[in-house]
Amino acid sequence: MTAYGELLASVVEAANRGADFLKARFDPQTRPADRAAMYHLGAGLEQGSVAAVREVLDGVLPGTGWFDDEGDEGAEAERNLPPGEWWIVDGAEGGVNHVHGLPEWAVTIALVKDGIPQLSVVRQPVDDLTYTAVRGTGAWRNGEPLRVSAKTGLDSAIASASQAGNSPGTHARFGRAVAAMSDRALLVRNTVPTTFPLLRVASGQSDVFWQYEPDLPGTAAGTLLATEAGALVSDLSGKPWDLNSPDILVAAPGVHSAALEVLSS
């Protein structure tokens, strides 16, 4: 086991604590009345879950930076993660789903060094699923190994994207990419949060994922799981990816180059 692997049990425990907080507050009948109510509910979930995670992780790896969606450090690091070791945490990944009574939400924790994910844990309590990966040792779901699909053609591929960015230009680029991919792939989906389509790539249930202005917690956790399961990752120009890259493509090896051709055109 690598040095980071020795931290895995503590990180799993931290994810479980956060997930227990979320599960206790989940109601499939919840329906927020408006945007303000949605954000109020979501902020409470994030803050409570992150507090539970920090109770376990604080002191586990002294000197490690901390990123979460609500913290000051997170706001500063959002698009330019500094060098060194960082905990990247989303205490309520998929909070928008949670507050609408939908089941796709989780706690995600990644340990990153110099922009490269080294350890990842995703805990999805609704289905009692725990995903784990340590760089160089494979990806696992409830102790069973994950493997990406063996597909070699986009015409049989399921592609997913996660809408991101706040500018009309990014939205227009996203729309063009969905149209172009729809002409080539079997099926194209747009879904949130970021982590879940990456988990499906890791498990071989889908084949391609891309995102503009990538969500940092989701890509930190989900990309390590996908690549440790055999996926290829790059930015949309084909260059090597890290957490400061402006966009991301994660795909099964047999379809990565074809997907890159579609999305880079």
NORDA-V522275 format. One record per backbone hydrogen bond with DSSP energy under -0.5 kcal/mol. CO is the residue of the C=O (numbers start at 0). NH is the residue of the N-H. If there is no record, write none. Layout:
co;nh
CO;NH
CO;NH
This chain:
co;nh
1;5
2;5
3;6
4;7
6;10
7;11
8;12
9;13
10;14
11;15
12;16
13;17
14;18
15;19
16;20
17;21
18;22
19;23
20;24
21;24
22;25
26;29
33;37
34;38
35;39
36;40
37;41
38;42
39;43
40;44
41;45
42;46
43;47
44;48
45;49
46;50
47;51
48;52
49;53
50;54
51;55
52;55
52;56
53;57
56;59
56;60
58;61
60;63
64;86
66;88
70;74
71;75
72;76
73;77
74;77
83;113
84;64
85;87
85;111
86;66
86;88
87;109
88;68
89;92
89;107
91;94
92;105
93;96
93;97
94;98
96;99
96;101
97;100
98;31
102;104
105;92
106;122
107;89
108;120
109;87
109;111
110;117
110;118
111;85
112;115
114;242
115;112
117;134
118;110
119;132
120;108
121;123
121;130
122;106
122;124
123;126
123;128
124;127
128;123
129;141
130;121
131;139
132;119
133;136
137;133
138;145
139;131
140;143
143;140
152;155
153;156
153;185
156;158
156;185
156;186
157;206
157;207
158;188
159;209
160;190
166;170
167;171
168;172
169;173
170;174
171;175
172;176
173;177
174;178
175;179
176;180
177;181
178;182
180;183
180;184
186;158
188;160
192;195
192;196
193;197
194;198
195;199
196;200
197;201
198;202
199;204
199;205
200;203
206;251
207;159
208;249
209;161
210;247
214;218
215;219
216;220
217;221
218;222
219;223
220;224
221;225
222;226
223;227
224;228
225;230
226;229
227;138
228;147
231;250
233;248
234;237
238;234
241;244
245;212
247;210
248;233
249;208
250;231
251;254
251;255
252;256
254;258
255;259
256;260
257;261
258;262
259;263
260;264
261;264
